[in-house]
Amino acid sequence: MSNIATISTFDIDAFLQQLPARPGVYRMLDVNQVVIYVGKAVNLKNRVTSYFRGRSHNNKTQIMVGKVVSIEVTITHSEAEALLLENTLIKQLKPTYNISLRDDKSYPYVLVSEQHPFPALQYVRGTRHRKGRYFGPFTSAAAVRESLNLMQKIFRLRQCEDSFFHNRQRPCLQFQIRRCSGPCTGEISSSAYAADVNSAILYLEGKNQTLLNAIASQMTTAAQSLEFERAAVLRDQLSDLRHLQEQQHVVSERGNLDVFAVAMSSAGQCVHHLMVRNGQVTGSKNYYPKWTIVADKADLMNAFLGQFYLTGRRRDIPDESLVSDLDRSDALAEAIASQTDRSYRLTNKVRGQRAKWLKLAQTNADQALLSYVANKQTQLMRMQSLQEALHLDQLPERLECFDISHASGEATVASCVVFDQSGPKKSDYRLFNITDITPGDDYAAMSQALTRRYTRLKENNGVIPDILIIDGGQGQLTQAKEVLSELQLQDVYLLGVAKGETRKAGLEKLIEGWSGAEIALSSESAALHLLQHIRDESHRFAINGHRAQRGKKRGKSALQEIAGIGPKRRQSLLRQFGSLQALSKASVAEISKVKGVNQALADTIYRSLRGEH
């Protein structure tokens, strides 16, 4: 689950560039590899980058950042999940720059008062002598106060004492800042306030889906009755509640287990280890095994687990290990069990909470491999390998790759992605909407994109690439040669990357553009890995650009571009979340709660709205 980058070893700019824009937890380590700060983020990329780009930090923050020599990040499904993991790690690691909270002497409760036409929602501690409904006890006073603050924002229930309530002649400041609906001066009807109280009780009871359905129904009724202001309030409640009520995947059932997931690509491999103790995620680590003769993920997992548990230093072996890929597990499980005096299980057939942990480990393995592949040192080594493979006089500084995407000729888009010696240079990426060609004519599309790109670069004295890579075979290369010749750019090295007969990674056919000669590279070649990386990135960028263009052309929403989402499901999704923006921030678990949306479709919606195709 961790993606570790040592600043003294790796380029911080390259590391920050590869961070995902997803929720998670980050840990900052000093020269002794001691964690000095733990923080959570709704967007890891923005939050971690702010430490190294911002100029308005206070002295303490500047001192802390000056001590940081490595960073670990952990991706989570939601902000709420990140908060839980952050607290777990702070308690466990006791970082120097995190605030330590003292233990409270008695447990806090949440009280919904009774015997009043407008009940109050209040924080109480000690003897439960007041009449009303109590929720708790809770172990964290800070968490209760934070939850009450959020509930006050969502449900706008009063938290004042009865004596204060009865003496009001005009609404207090809480009403002005939209933290109370103003029942003391008749700003809200008793029936509407009662509905908000019932919603708050459903939330405290944990009846998440019942609450969401009830508010969605109230919103529809209010809109039909032309009570648009009330409908807007309920819409905002729906949006805010979704963030509060996301299912928690970090803390759940009890138990000790290790979770392992494998990510493999033509450019490398990663095994992610997620540790769960007493039902909580307590740590994680990435391993990058060197290239071996393993045939697939299952072989790699077997080889890794054997070394992890049976050789080297003695490890804490849990009751169970969950793995993403496994084969011939009986003998391995028996061997591992022999190292402990307890029962031990090894499985990849899991459901419920265990399946969620396994999926989280897989997500982090995939992200860690992506960052590992793209870091600056690896990129420079690949550039050097490419120089040797193509027999170039100088180390290439700039690569550009073009690809074409369309759907049966509709909304044709060409992509141009740029890599330099630090990896992808996304600020220089370009999309070209192709027009005035015969639909489906990829050759004409490639010719138009190249002509527009390099005519503009020549006119504006732009940077011409050392190597131009075309995703395609001889036909596409012919177009590129004609354009470059016309623009007198014959000194650009032209290279075609054509898919082999089986279309498998590692079996691509490389063609030297000017001579037409084929270039043979080993599937383990770092040069080939670089070419595959830029080719895959150009393909991804072209597809996303095509989908955006097609959606704009058809005047459809992002939901209408997702297979399996018809009018009824669109209506249900938007009714549940209130807006497409709110839906785009939802977790898979929350989306799957909508009527008619199963887990597989929820995952498709989640990925599509985030461009993870």
LOTOR-633945 format. One line per 3 residues: number of its first residue (from 1); their letters; for each residue z, x, y of C-alpha. Coordinates in steps of 0.05 Angstrom, whole numbers. Each point is the difference from the previous one (the first is absolute). Example, Ala and Ser with C-alpha at 12.3 -4.5 7.8 and 13.67 -1.06 7.14 Angstrom:
// LOTOR-633945
1) as) 156,246,-90 | -13,27,69
This chain:
// LOTOR-633945
1) msn) 0,0,0 | 6,60,46 | -56,35,35
4) iat) 28,68,19 | -30,46,53 | 32,65,20
7) ist) -18,14,72 | 5,74,-6 | -49,-2,-59
10) fdi) -45,-58,17 | -33,-20,65 | 42,-55,33
13) daf) -62,-30,32 | -34,-8,-67 | 63,-30,-30
16) lqq) 9,-50,56 | -74,-20,-5 | 8,-19,-73
19) lpa) 64,-41,8 | -11,-74,-17 | 10,-55,51
22) rpg) 49,-35,-47 | 75,-14,-2 | 45,54,-29
25) vyr) 55,51,8 | -7,71,25 | 48,59,-12
28) mld) 1,63,43 | 23,65,-33 | 22,66,31
31) vnq) -15,71,-23 | 51,-6,-56 | -35,-63,-25
34) vvi) 61,-42,21 | -15,-70,25 | 23,-3,73
37) yvg) -28,-68,18 | -22,-64,-36 | -38,-55,36
40) kav) -40,-62,-16 | -66,-22,30 | -43,-62,1
43) nlk) -59,48,8 | 13,69,-29 | -60,32,34
46) nrv) 20,-23,70 | 74,13,-7 | -3,70,-30
49) tsy) -56,20,47 | 42,-21,60 | 50,57,-13
52) frg) -55,52,8 | -43,-34,53 | 51,-32,46
55) rsh) 28,35,61 | 57,-46,18 | 50,17,-55
58) nnk) 72,14,19 | 30,70,-10 | 32,-17,-67
61) tqi) -66,-25,-28 | -37,61,25 | 52,46,-33
64) mvg) -6,-39,-65 | -76,4,-1 | 4,74,14
67) kvv) 39,9,-65 | -48,-39,-43 | -42,41,-48
70) sie) -20,-53,-50 | -7,-76,-3 | 4,-49,-58
73) vti) -26,-71,5 | 11,-58,-46 | -46,-61,3
76) ths) 32,-68,-10 | -28,-70,-5 | 33,-26,63
79) eae) 43,18,60 | 60,-35,-31 | -8,42,-62
82) all) -5,63,43 | 65,-19,34 | 36,-6,-67
85) len) -25,66,-25 | 17,33,67 | 72,-22,-6
88) tli) 4,23,-72 | -25,69,18 | 45,6,60
91) kql) 61,-16,-42 | -22,48,-54 | -24,59,42
94) kpt) 44,-7,63 | -52,31,47 | 27,38,60
97) yni) -40,-40,52 | 13,-70,-28 | 56,-44,24
100) slr) 59,-7,-48 | 30,-70,-2 | 73,-10,-17
103) ddk) 21,-49,-53 | 28,-67,25 | 69,-21,-22
106) syp) -19,-71,-22 | -63,-35,-21 | -42,-39,51
109) yvl) -28,-70,-10 | -52,-44,34 | 27,-68,20
112) vse) -39,-64,15 | 53,-43,35 | 11,-73,-16
115) qhp) 26,-62,37 | -46,11,59 | -67,-32,17
118) fpa) -28,69,15 | 30,49,-52 | 7,74,18
121) lqy) -22,59,-41 | 53,54,5 | 26,67,-26
124) vrg) 71,-5,-27 | 49,46,-35 | 68,-8,-33
127) trh) 31,-66,-21 | -48,-58,-8 | 42,-52,37
130) rkg) -56,-32,42 | -36,-60,-27 | -72,11,-18
133) ryf) -45,31,-52 | 11,74,-14 | -52,48,-26
136) gpf) 22,67,-29 | 39,44,-6 | -47,56,21
139) tsa) 14,74,-9 | -34,23,65 | 24,-26,67
142) aav) -59,34,34 | -49,-36,-46 | 33,-67,14
145) res) -4,10,75 | -73,21,-5 | -16,-61,-43
148) lnl) 36,-46,49 | -39,30,58 | -65,-13,-36
151) mqk) 21,-70,-20 | 19,-14,72 | -70,20,20
154) ifr) -34,-42,-54 | 42,-63,-3 | 30,3,70
157) lrq) 67,-29,-21 | 60,7,45 | 52,53,-15
160) ced) 49,-18,55 | 70,-29,-8 | 9,-75,8
163) sff) 41,9,65 | -58,39,31 | -50,-52,-25
166) hnr) 36,-60,31 | 7,31,69 | -73,16,12
169) qrp) -37,-34,58 | -64,39,-9 | -27,43,-57
172) clq) 29,70,-8 | -37,65,-3 | -11,-7,-75
175) fqi) -46,-59,14 | -38,40,53 | -14,57,-49
178) rrc) -21,-49,-55 | 61,12,-44 | 27,-71,4
181) sgp) -34,-67,5 | 49,-25,53 | 34,-59,-35
184) ctg) 58,3,49 | -43,-29,56 | -47,-43,-42
187) eis) -59,49,-3 | -11,-19,-73 | 9,-65,-37
190) ssa) 55,-7,-52 | -52,-13,-55 | -40,63,16
193) yaa) 63,41,3 | 24,-29,-66 | -67,21,-31
196) dvn) 11,71,25 | 71,1,-29 | -27,-23,-67
199) sai) -52,56,3 | 53,51,14 | 42,-24,-59
202) lyl) -61,4,-46 | -10,71,24 | 73,19,-13
205) egk) -4,-32,-69 | -60,44,-16 | -47,-59,-11
208) nqt) -57,37,32 | -60,-40,-25 | 35,-67,12
211) lln) 14,21,71 | -71,23,14 | -29,-64,-29
214) aia) 49,-42,42 | -17,35,65 | -75,-3,-15
217) sqm) 7,-75,-12 | 40,-9,65 | -53,39,38
220) tta) -55,-44,-26 | 39,-63,17 | 15,25,70
223) aqs) -73,17,12 | -23,-68,-25 | 50,-33,47
226) lef) -28,41,58 | 66,38,7 | -36,65,10
229) era) 58,38,31 | 43,-16,-61 | -57,18,-46
232) avl) -7,68,34 | 74,14,-9 | -5,-17,-74
235) rdq) -62,43,-6 | 39,59,28 | 57,-15,-49
238) lsd) -49,4,-58 | -27,67,24 | 69,31,11
241) lrh) 30,-27,-64 | -54,31,-41 | 23,69,22
244) lqe) 73,-16,-16 | -12,-32,-67 | -47,50,-34
247) qqh) 22,12,-71 | 40,64,-9 | -29,49,-50
250) vvs) 45,59,14 | 66,-32,-20 | 2,-51,-57
253) erg) 24,0,-72 | 50,51,-25 | -18,59,-43
256) nld) -19,74,-1 | -72,18,-11 | -55,48,20
259) vfa) -68,-25,21 | -63,42,-6 | -70,-14,25
262) vam) -63,41,-4 | -56,6,50 | -63,38,-19
265) ssa) -66,14,35 | -55,50,-4 | 38,40,53
268) gqc) 69,4,-31 | 57,-35,-35 | 71,-21,17
271) vhh) 60,-26,-39 | 49,-39,42 | 73,-4,-23
274) lmv) 42,-58,26 | 75,2,-17 | 39,-65,-7
277) rng) 75,3,-10 | 46,-60,-3 | -58,-44,20
280) qvt) -17,39,63 | -55,49,17 | 37,65,13
283) gsk) -56,51,6 | -71,20,-17 | -44,61,-8
286) nyy) -73,17,-9 | -27,49,-51 | -71,29,3
289) pkw) -16,28,-70 | -55,52,-3 | -66,-19,-32
292) tiv) 7,-5,-75 | -43,-23,-57 | 31,-69,0
295) adk) -52,-55,-8 | 33,-57,38 | 63,-25,34
298) adl) 36,-15,-66 | -10,71,-24 | 25,28,66
301) mna) 61,-45,-2 | 18,21,-72 | -7,74,17
304) flg) 40,-7,64 | 58,-39,-30 | 6,50,-57
307) qfy) 9,56,50 | 43,-41,48 | 53,-22,-50
310) ltg) -4,51,-57 | -10,68,34 | 30,36,59
313) rrr) 66,-20,31 | 42,-55,-30 | -14,-67,35
316) dip) 38,-65,9 | -35,-43,-51 | 7,-75,16
319) des) 2,-59,-46 | -74,-14,8 | -64,30,28
322) lvs) -58,-43,26 | -69,31,1 | -67,-22,28
325) dld) -41,29,-58 | 23,19,-69 | -26,12,-71
328) rsd) 35,22,-65 | 68,-14,31 | 44,-7,-63
331) ala) 8,74,-15 | 9,18,73 | 54,-53,10
334) eai) 36,24,-63 | -2,72,25 | 27,-19,68
337) asq) 55,-44,-31 | 23,60,-41 | 20,33,66
340) tdr) 52,-54,16 | 54,-38,-37 | -24,-67,27
343) syr) -57,-46,-19 | -65,15,36 | -65,-40,10
346) ltn) -68,21,23 | -48,-55,19 | -58,-21,44
349) kvr) 2,-74,-19 | 44,-29,55 | 9,-63,41
352) gqr) 41,-26,58 | 39,52,40 | -21,57,-45
355) akw) -73,-16,12 | 13,2,75 | 33,69,-5
358) lkl) -58,25,-42 | -51,-27,50 | 38,32,58
361) aqt) -1,67,-37 | -75,-7,-10 | -11,-15,74
364) nad) 38,63,19 | -36,43,-52 | -67,-23,28
367) qal) 20,15,72 | 31,67,-17 | -63,22,-36
370) lsy) -42,-22,59 | 42,42,48 | 2,59,-48
373) van) -75,0,-7 | -12,-4,75 | 51,51,26
376) kqt) -27,57,41 | 11,56,-50 | -36,-37,-55
379) qlm) -56,-18,48 | -10,73,22 | -1,23,-72
382) rmq) -53,-53,-15 | -42,22,60 | 2,71,-27
385) slq) -20,-24,-68 | -58,-40,30 | -23,61,38
388) eal) -3,40,-65 | -33,-56,-39 | -56,-10,52
391) hld) -6,75,15 | 12,-10,75 | 7,59,47
394) qlp) 58,-31,38 | 57,-47,-15 | -23,-70,18
397) erl) 38,-31,58 | -27,-70,2 | -28,-47,-54
400) ecf) -31,-68,11 | -15,-51,-54 | -42,-64,5
403) dis) 0,-62,-44 | -32,-69,4 | 34,-66,-17
406) has) -27,-72,-1 | 1,-63,-41 | -71,-16,-24
409) gea) -26,26,66 | 49,-39,43 | 41,35,55
412) tva) -25,70,-16 | 48,54,26 | -5,76,-4
415) scv) 62,43,2 | 8,71,25 | 65,35,-18
418) vfd) 19,69,24 | 43,54,-34 | 21,65,31
421) qsg) 43,57,-26 | 62,-45,7 | -29,-58,-39
424) pkk) -25,-68,23 | -11,-4,75 | 4,-75,9
427) sdy) -9,2,75 | -71,22,-11 | -18,-53,-52
430) rlf) -57,-46,20 | -31,-65,-24 | -72,-21,12
433) nit) -21,-73,-4 | -70,4,-27 | -52,-48,29
436) dit) -75,-12,-1 | -12,23,-72 | -21,-36,-63
439) pgd) 64,-28,-32 | 22,46,-56 | -42,60,21
442) dya) 52,55,-7 | -50,54,17 | -17,-31,67
445) ams) 74,-12,13 | 17,73,-13 | -58,23,44
448) qal) 23,-44,58 | 73,22,-6 | -17,75,-2
451) trr) -50,-7,58 | 51,-35,44 | 56,48,-18
454) ytr) -36,66,11 | -43,-21,58 | 64,-18,36
457) lke) 34,65,-19 | -60,41,25 | -5,-39,65
460) nng) 75,8,14 | 7,71,-26 | 46,-26,-55
463) vip) 25,41,-60 | -53,5,-54 | 30,4,-71
466) dil) -8,61,-44 | -12,-44,-61 | -30,-70,-1
469) iid) 17,-37,-64 | -40,-61,-21 | 29,-49,-51
472) ggq) -64,-9,-40 | -57,33,-36 | -69,26,16
475) gql) -23,-62,37 | 58,2,49 | -8,75,8
478) tqa) -73,-8,18 | 20,-44,59 | 52,51,22
481) kev) -50,57,-3 | -51,-38,43 | 52,-16,53
484) lse) 29,70,3 | -69,30,3 | -21,-47,56
487) lql) 63,20,39 | -9,74,-17 | 65,5,-37
490) qdv) -25,37,-61 | 59,49,3 | 47,-56,-23
493) yll) 16,8,-74 | -22,-65,-33 | 34,-23,-65
496) gva) -8,-63,-41 | 55,-27,-46 | -32,-47,-51
499) kge) 39,-37,-53 | -13,22,-71 | -25,-45,-55
502) trk) 71,-21,-19 | 22,-5,73 | 65,35,-18
505) agl) 37,47,47 | -15,73,-17 | -70,-16,-25
508) ekl) -34,-6,67 | -67,34,11 | -2,46,61
511) ieg) -68,12,32 | -16,53,52 | -38,-42,51
514) wsg) -52,48,26 | -22,30,-67 | 17,-57,-47
517) aei) 36,47,-47 | 59,-27,-40 | 68,34,7
520) als) 47,2,-60 | 75,0,13 | 57,-5,-49
523) ses) 40,-65,0 | 61,43,19 | -36,32,59
526) aal) 37,-6,66 | -67,-4,35 | -19,-60,-42
529) hll) 67,-32,16 | -14,7,74 | -69,-31,-7
532) qhi) 29,-58,-41 | 54,-10,53 | -48,-5,59
535) rde) -49,-42,-41 | 55,-49,-20 | 25,-3,72
538) shr) -69,-16,27 | -8,-54,-53 | 67,-31,19
541) fai) -15,2,74 | -69,-31,-10 | 26,-57,-42
544) ngh) 55,-17,49 | -50,2,58 | -48,-44,-38
547) raq) 53,-52,-16 | 22,-2,72 | -71,-8,24
550) rgk) -16,-54,-52 | 63,-38,18 | -17,2,74
553) krg) -72,-21,-14 | 22,-60,-40 | 56,-18,47
556) ksa) 50,0,-57 | 72,21,-2 | 25,58,-42
559) lqe) 25,-50,-51 | -69,-29,-10 | -24,69,-21
562) iag) 48,2,-60 | -27,-25,-66 | 41,-57,-29
565) igp) 25,-26,68 | -29,-69,14 | 16,-49,56
568) krr) 63,-28,-34 | 30,67,-14 | -16,25,70
571) qsl) 35,-61,28 | 61,11,-44 | 5,73,18
574) lrq) -6,-11,75 | 47,-59,-3 | 52,42,-37
577) fgs) -4,61,45 | -20,-32,66 | -55,49,17
580) lqa) -48,51,-31 | 39,56,35 | 64,-21,-35
583) lsk) -36,-6,-67 | -28,70,8 | 71,27,4
586) asv) 25,-37,-61 | 18,34,-66 | -34,-18,-65
589) aei) 63,-35,-24 | 2,-45,61 | -75,-17,-4
592) skv) 6,-18,-74 | 51,-54,18 | -53,-42,33
595) kgv) -24,-58,-43 | -64,17,-37 | 6,75,10
598) nqa) 17,41,-62 | 23,73,-2 | -70,28,-10
601) lad) -30,-40,58 | 60,18,44 | -13,73,-13
604) tiy) -74,-9,17 | 19,-35,66 | 51,55,17
607) rsl) -50,56,-11 | -58,-35,34 | 38,-15,64
610) rge) 21,74,3 | -69,28,-15 | 24,28,-68
613) h) -61,-19,-39
